[in-house]
Amino acid sequence: MRLAAIDIGSNAVRCLISEVDHHYARPLKLKLLRIPLRLGMDTFTRGRISPKKRADLIRTLQIYQLLMEVYEVEDYRACATSAVRDAANATEIVTEIRELTGIQIEVIDGKEEASIVFETHISQHLNPDRSYLYIDVGGGSTDVTLFPRGGRKVYNSFNIGTVRLMMNKVDPAEWERLQQWLASHTGGEKLIGVGSGGNINTIFQLSRRKSGALLSYEFISGFCREINEMKLTERMRKYGLKPDRADVIGHACKIFTSIMEWTGIRKMKVPQIGLADGIIQLLAEKHGYHPKGPPVGLRNAGKIIE
């Protein structure tokens, strides 16, 4: 059975098409497209999505609709996050897209986004004797979920994202709110970090670590210092980064290293999955398929850490 997931983010719009079968340990990826529309540049500066980006989004989803037809996709789910959620004209855009493409978009909050990614791919690989902080950094928001040893998980979302930072649209008070929340919920806990999002995935790939390895705070902070000293063209040339990744990765570095410093996290696991992967997993389960294989960053790794 072929399934599709559409992730409409603040930085990019992705379409993942996968096949599920009772013989597969995990969904088989057939096609992944990513178009950097940067919807957040409109929402975070103007409060609404401009006619130009609105038209680009519609054309992108028309392409994805045709792609789903060619691949004979039997079911799909399309989710929009911070940039659409915070846009004043979100409702009319969602309605227009449904009328023109047939695609029904769900505008989800940060809590649901984190749940889709974490619960469907990662939680079963945790060691119940350890405490974890799941950190999902997107273009518009950073979502954190604390899984204390033997305790109940706690979640919060903050309007601190890579595109917001790039546009200088993060309120300093939001940084204070994040730091205070972490202090009040993680004090005294020895935590393992679990990082999610395109930027930390890129950092892990550039580290050339084996799948399942942990990234140390020293490595992440050292990489971040180096990348932030480079011009955009230097980042692209040295690391082979696309322009829309090269200009935000330094901002992601700031978010991850700040959280690690405030919580004392020294090691981070990077499962290399995202919202689209979680959507595929949920769709598979909806149709009676229950893939049990771990995501890419957990292959051959058992639990995240023993």
N, C-alpha and C positions, 0 to 999 in steps of 0.2 A: 504494500500500500504506500502511495506517495503522498507526503504531507508538506506543507509550506508554512514558514513563519516569516512575518514581516515586522521588523523592529524600526519604528520611526523615532529616532533619537534626536538630540539637540545638535549633534555633529554630523551624523550620517543616517541614511536610510538603508537598511539591509533586507535582503530577501534570501532565505535559506530554504532549499528544497532537499528533502531527505526521503529515503525509503526505509520502511520498517517491515520486518518479517520475523516470524517466530524463530527462524534459524539465526538471526543476527543477535549478537551480544549487545549491540547498541545501534542506534539509527545510522544508516549509511548516507553520508553527505553526497548529493548528486551535483548541486550547484549552489554557489554563494556569490551574490552580487552586493556590492557596497557603493553607494553614491553619496559623496559628501555635500549634502545640500546646505548644511549649516543653518538650520531653521532657528537655532538659538540666537544667532546674530541679530535676527529681527525681534524675536520675542523679548530678549533681555535688554534691548535698547529702546524699542518702540512700544512694547507691550502687546504687539499683535504681529501676525505673519503678513508680510507685504504681498501685493499682487504678483510680483515677479517670483518670489519663492513659492507662493501658493500655486502658481502655474507650473513651476518646476516640480513640485511635489505631485501634482496631478499627473503630469507626463511620466514621472518615475513610476507611479503606481499603475498607470496604464501599461507600461512596459512589463511590470511584474505580473499583472493580470494575464497578459499574453504569454509570458514565460510559464506561468502555472498551467495554462491551457496546453502548451506544447509538451510539457512534462506530464500531462494528464494527472495533475494533482487532484486528489479526492477530498481533501479537507485542508483548511488553512485557519490561521488566526493572525490578525494584524493588531499590534499594540503600539500606542503612541505614549511617550513619556514627557519629560519636563517642558520641552519647548512648545509642544501643542497644549499640554495641560495648563500652562500659564498664559497662553495667548487669549486675548479678549475675543477674537473671532474664531476660536476653536470649533464651536458648535456648527457654524455655517460651513466651515471648511470640511468637517467630517461629513456633513450632509451632502455637500457637492461631490465629494469623492465617491460616496455611495451611489449617487445618481449617475455619475459619469463612468465609473469603473465597475460597479457592483461590489467593491470591497468595503466591508463593514469594519470600521476602526474602533477599537476599544481604547479609550483614554484611561490609563491606569496610574495610580499613585506610586510613590516610591516604595511603600511597604509591599504592595503586590508585586512590583518588579523584583525586589530582593527575594521575595518568597518563591517566585517562579524559577529564578536562577539557582538559589541555594537549596531549597527543599527538594527539588527534583534531581539534582545532580551531586550535591556535596554532602548533605547532612549525614547520609548513611555511612560515610567514610570517616567520620570523626571518632576519635577515641573518647569514650565517656569519662575517662579519668583526667582529661585535660580541658582547659578553657580556651575558647577561640573568639576572635573578633573578625567578623566578615566585613570587608570594606569594598564597596562597589562605587567606583568613581566614574561618573559620566560627564557629559558636556554641560548639563544643567544642574545636577545635584550629586551629593555624596550620601550614600545610604550605608549605615553601619548597623550590624546586628551582633549582639553579644550572646555567646553561648557559654555561660558559666558552668563549671564542672558541677554536675548534680543539681543545677538550678534551672530556672525558667528563662528562656531567651528574652532579650529586651532589644527593641528596635527603635531607630530614629532616622530622620532624613533632614539634610541641611542643604540650603540653596548655595552650595559651593561646588562649582563644576569647572571643567577646563575652558569651555567656551565663555562662561560668565567671567572667569578670571582674565581671559584674553581680552574681553571687552571692558574690563575694569568695572564690572557690575556686581561685585560681591561686597555686601555691607560688612565692614569690620566687626560689627556686632554679631554677625553670623559665625565668624571664626571664634569669638568668645563663647558663643552658645555651644559650639561643637566641643571646645576644650572643657567647658564646665560639665557638659553631659558625660564626656569620657571620664573626667575626674570623679564624678559622683557614682558612676556605674562600674568602673574598672579598677578602682583603688585597691591595691594589695593583691590583685590577681596576676599570676604569671601567664601571659597570653601568647598564643600562636596566632599570627595573622593569616587571613585568607584573602587574597587580593583578586578583584574582578574588574573587568573593563578593558577596552582595546589598548590603552596605554601600558598598563602593567603587563598585559600579554606580550606586547612588543618588547618591553624591557626584558622579560623572561627569555624570549626568543633570541634577543641580542646577547644574552648572557651565555648562550650555548650550553646551558646546563641540560642534563638528561631529564627526560620526562619524569615527573614526580619529585624532583629535587626541590630543596628549600632555597630561597634567596635570603641572604643575610642582610641585616640593616646596613652593615658596612658596605656591602656591594651596592645596594640600592642608593644609599646616600652618596657614595663615590660616583656612581653613574650620573646621578642628578647634578652634582657639582660640575661634572665635565660637560654635560649637555647644556646647562644654563650659561656656561661660559662661551658657547659656540653661537655663531650667527646661524640663521635659518639655512642658508646654502651649505654651510659646513656640516650641519646635522644631516641634511639630505645626502650629501656626498659621502660622508664617512660611514653612515649607518644604512644608507639606501632607503631612507624614509620618504614617503610621499609628502607633499607640501602640507596637506591637511592633518597629517600626523606630526610632522616636524614642528609645527607652530603651537601645538597644545601639549606635547609630551612633557615639556618643562613645567607647565602648570600642574599636570598630574603628579609630577615628582614632588612638588611642594605639598600637595595634599597628603600623599602617602607618607612622606618623611615626617611631616608634622604630626600625623596621627601616631606613627611609630614612636616618635620622641615622647609624646605626651603620655603614652601608655606603657612605655618600656618594652615594646615588642622588638625582639632581636631576630626573629625568623619569620618568613612569610612563604606560604604555599600559594602557587598560582595555577589553578586548575585549567586555565585557558578556555573558559566557556563564557557564554553570554546569554542575554535574554532570548535570542532566537533559538539557541540550543534547548533552553528550558521549555519554550513553547512547543517545540517538536516533541519533547518527552511527554508533556501533558496531553498533546493530541494523540500520541501513540497509545497512552494508557486509556484515553477516552474510547479508543476503538479496540480495546482488548489486547493490545500488545504491551508487554512489560519488559522493555530492554533493561538488562541488569549490569551491563558493562560500565565501567567508570569513564568519566570524561577524559580528554586527552591528557591533562596534567596529573591524572591519578592512575594512569595505566601502570600495572605492575608495582603499584605502591601500597596496596592494602589500604589501611587507614591513613589519614593525612600524616599523622605522626604517632608513634607508639609511646 
